[in-house]
Amino acid sequence: MGLTNFPNGLTSFGSVVNGIDAPPAGREFYVRQTSDTGYEAWKNDMQHTVRGGGNSVHTTIESALAAAADWDTIWVWPGFYEPAADLEITQKGLRLLAVQTGPLLAMSSTMIYACGTAACDPVINIKASNVEVAGFRIYPYLSGTAVGIFIAPTVSAYGSWIHDNIFYVVPEGLSGLMPTNIWVGNAAFAASYTLIEDNYFFCGGNFTAETGMIQVETATRSVIRRNHFNIISNQTTQAAIKIATGSGALTSPKQRIWILDNLFFGAELDVNAMVCYGVLFADTVYAGDCMADGNKSVNIAAPFSSLYTTMLGLNYINGVAIVATGTA
């Protein structure tokens, strides 16, 4: 069952989102829209001056981010939020959390929408270590170069935790307009020790530019696990997770990614045995010791690119175990 997160603790009915009930390491800020019923009474209860000055209650995520410092927590109430620019996180240890968070698609009414403005690209820009983002339904800007969450775009950012979010991309005629949902590191800056888990992805990834729904550039010693992917494109360059070709100064640490217990669904209408990939190991030189185990795929002919099938544990196609060739 679902759960509700409150700033002073967690109430659950048999389901737990790991860590989300942890006590705050710093101050707490609350974001809610003034149009909500009972807003004024709620504000009177929640409003206070935080340590160091400033109000605890904000009406936009941008305002709360501007007020927050290292180790603070921002709680966001359900609603439709449309930032005018990317939500830049530069505070170490910041937690950006939806008050209501449920498993998979449940309780997904805290929406961050960027389809309407190119200025909000990426939607969330993580430029600090130990950042947590959870509980949101995220709509990236509709462009083949847009990104939902970018980790370490211009500075190294270690230990990010992205979990229990929904990434929704409108498939514009299955063209190259589809953005990347999560971009992890790049040639110059590392996103090591990243954990991406329990997210739901509908569409995304630009097959013309050969980017995955999750694009991994430099993220050694990271884990991608228990995510659900709907792949809406029957292209050999399309992938749910792409381990990209290494380049630049950070190739020597290699990738060392663990890809565990994900579900990949080839979801294009009226297409059987799709030629897209669940995981595409595009890096032929700096792949490192990537490992995939416990993953399940449906309606994908060969869910893992053949080059690194020796790095596969026990994975499945349509319920059948995969052998060394990458097929059932």
N, C-alpha and C positions, 0 to 999 in steps of 0.2 A: 504494500500500500504506500501511498504518498506520505509526505511529511511536511511540516511547516517549520521554518526556522525563525526563531525570534531572537532579537539582539541579546537577550539575557539567558539564552539557553535553547534547547531543542526538544520538541515534542514529536514523538513518532509512534506509529502503530505497527511495529514489526520491521520497519525498513530504516536503515541508517545510511546517510551519506557521510562517508569517512571524513572526519576532521572538521566538518562544517559546524559542529557544536563546540569546537575548541574555544577556550576563553580568548578574548581579544588581547593581542600583544600591545596594542596602542589605544588610541581613541576610536570612538564609533560615530559615524555619520549616517543620517537617514534621508533617503530620497523618496518623495511621494508627490504625486500630481495634485494640484489644488482643486481640480475638478472632481476628485473622489468624494463620494458621500461621507460626511462626517470628518472632512479634512481638518477643519478648525479645531474641533475637540481633540482629535488625534495630535495635532501640532502642539496644543497646549500641554498635552501629557508628555510629549517627546522632546520638546524644545528645551535646550539648556546651553550654557556657555561651556565649550570644551576647554580642556587644559591648554593654556597658551593663547586663549581668546578665540572668538568666532562662534557661530551658531552650529548646533548639531543638525538642524533640519535644513534640507535643500530641496528645490523643486526640479533640478536637473542633475544628471550624472556629472556633467562638465563642472558645475559649480562645486559639487562635493569633491571631485578630484583636485580642483584648484585649492581647496581648503585642507586636504589631507597631507599627511607627512609619512615618513617611514613607519611601517608596522601598523598603520591604521586600518580600520575596516569600514567599508561603505556598504550599507544594506539598502537594496533597491526594492521598493514595493511594486506589485504588478501594475502594468500599464504599457502604453505605447510611447517609446522614447525615440526621438529623431534628432540626433546631435547635428549641429551645424558643421562640426569638424571632427577629425578622428579623436577618439578618447585615448589620450597619451598617458601611460602609466610610467612615471619615473621614480616612484617611491618604492624603496626596497621593502619587501615583505607585505605589500599592500594586498588586501583581500577585497575583491569586488564581487559581491554575492547577492543573488536574488533572495528575497525573504522567503518565497515559496519555491521549493525545489523538489521535483519528483523524478522517479526513474523513467528513462526513455522519454516518451512524449507527454507524460503526466505533468499537470500543474505548470504548463509552459506558457504562462500569460505575462511574463516580463520580457517585453520585446524591444530590441534595439535595431532600428530600421535605418539603413543607409542607402537604400535603392535610389532615393530621390536626389542625392547630392554627391558629386565626385569629391567634394572637399572632405567627406567622411570616408576616406580610404587610406589605410585600413580602418575598419570600424574600431578595433582596439589595437593599440600600438604598445607593446610591452618592451620597455627600455630599462628594466631593473630586474634584480634577481628575487627569487622566492615569491613570485606573484601568483595569486590564486584567482581564477575566474570561474564562476559556477552558477548555473540555474537560469541562463538566458536563452531566448530564441533570437538568433542573430541573422539578419538579412544583409549580406554584403552588397556594395554598389554593383550594378549590372555592367560589368566590363570584363574583358578577357584578361586584364592586368590587375584587377582589384583583388583585395584580400579581406577576409573576415577578421582574423586575429594574426598579427605579425609579431613573432617573438624574436627579439634581437635584430631589428632592422639596421640600426646605426651604432649599436653598442652591445657588447656581449651581455647576455641575461641568462643566468643559470637557475635551475630549480623551479621552473614554471609548472603550475598544476592547473590544467584545463579540463574540467569535468562537468558532466551532467548538463550540457548545453545542447541546443538544437541549432544546426546550421541549415538554413533554407535558401536555396538558389532557384530562381525561376528559370526553367530551361528555355531560353529564347530561341526556339527553332533548332535546338541542339547545336547552336553555332559557337564560335569562339568567344562569345560574350560571357561565358560562364566563369565566374571568379574562383579563386582558390580559397577554401574555407580557413585553413590554418597553414601559415608559412613559418617554418622553423629554421632560424639561422640563415646565414648567407656566407659568401666566400671570405668575408673579412671579419665577421663577428659570430661567435658561437652561442648556441642555445643548449648547452650540455645539461644533462640531468633533468630533461623535460619529461613530464608525465602527462599523457593525453589519454583520458579514460572515460568510458560510460557516456559518450556523446552520440548523438544521432545526426547523420548527414544525409540530406536530400539534395542530390545533384551537386554540381560544382566541378572545378578542374577544367582548365582550358586545353583541350586536346590539340588545337592548332599550335599552341606554344609549348605543348608537352609538359604541362604542370598537373600534378595530382590534386585530388580533393584535400589531402594533406601533403604538402610539399616539404620534404626534409632535405635541407642543404648541408648544415653543419650542426649536428646535435648528438655528439658521441655520448654513449652511456645514457641513452634515453629509452623510454618505454611507451608503446602505443598499444593499449589493450581494451577489450570489451566494448568497442565502438560498433555501431551499426551504420553501414554504408549502402545507399541506393545509387547505383551508377546508371545514369541516363544517357549513355552514348556508346555505340558499338564501334569503337575505334581502337586500334592496336596501340595508340599513343595515349589512351585514356586509362587512368588508374585511380583507385581509391587512395592508395598511399604510394608516393613515388620517392624513392631514395635517389636523389639527383646526383648528377656527375660532379665529382669534387673539382674544385678549382681554387686558385688563390693561396693565401698563406696558411690556411687552416686545413689543408688536405691531409697532412701527416697524422693527425689524431684519428683519422678514419671515422666511420660512422658508429659502429657498435650499437645498433638499434635492436631491441627486442620487440617483436610484433606478436602479441598473444591474444587469443580468444576473441578475435573480431569476427563480425558477420558481414560478408560481401554479397550483395544481391545485384545481378545484372538485370536491371529493371526496365530496359527499353521495350516498348510495346511491340508485340508480335515478332520478337527476335529471340530465337533459341540459341543456346550455347554461344553467348556473346564473346567477342574476341578481345574485349577490354581486360584489364588486370585488376585483381584485388591489390597485389603488391608488385610494383615494377622496380626492379633493381637496375637502375640506369647507369650506375657508376661501375665501370668495368675495371677500374684501377684502385680506387679508394673505398671499396665497399666495406672494408673492415669485417668484423665478425658479426654481421647481421644474422638474426635468427628468428624464424617464424614457427609458432607452435600453437595448436589448439584452435586454429582459425577454421571457419566454415564458410563455404561459398555456394551460392545457388545461381544456376543459369550462366555460368562463366566457364568457357571451354578449358582454359588453363589459367587458374587464378594467380599463379606466381610465374614471373619470367624465368625461363629455363636456366639462365646462367648460374644462378645460385640455389638450385634445388637441393644441393647437398647440404644447405644450411636449414633445410626444413625438418621440423619435428613431425608430429602427427597432425595433419590437416585434412580437410574434407572437401569434396565436390559433390553436391547433391546427396549428402549422406554417406558417400563412399570415400574411403581413405585414399589419399594421394600417394602415388608411387614416385620414384626418383625422377621420372620424366616430367613431372609437374601435372599429369593428368591421372584420372582414376584408373 
